[in-house]
């Protein structure tokens, strides 16, 4: 069975954790995240494109784990505008 080389990335507010893995062909995003030992909460993406947890990874993929937003972007903008006024 062919082995794929992928990277799993989890961005934190001050830094990012990245784990490079060799996984068998047919591995899903969720399986790759579990193999990396990183938190599996939130949504997933591959190179900035949102994907389902059961999506299959390809050789060279960068799997990204997205944290939930602390604040909706629209509300963050409102707060910035209020602060400037």
Helices and strands as residue ranges (DSSP letters): E 3-11, E 16-24, H 29-36, E 43-46, E 49-51, E 62-66, H 73-84
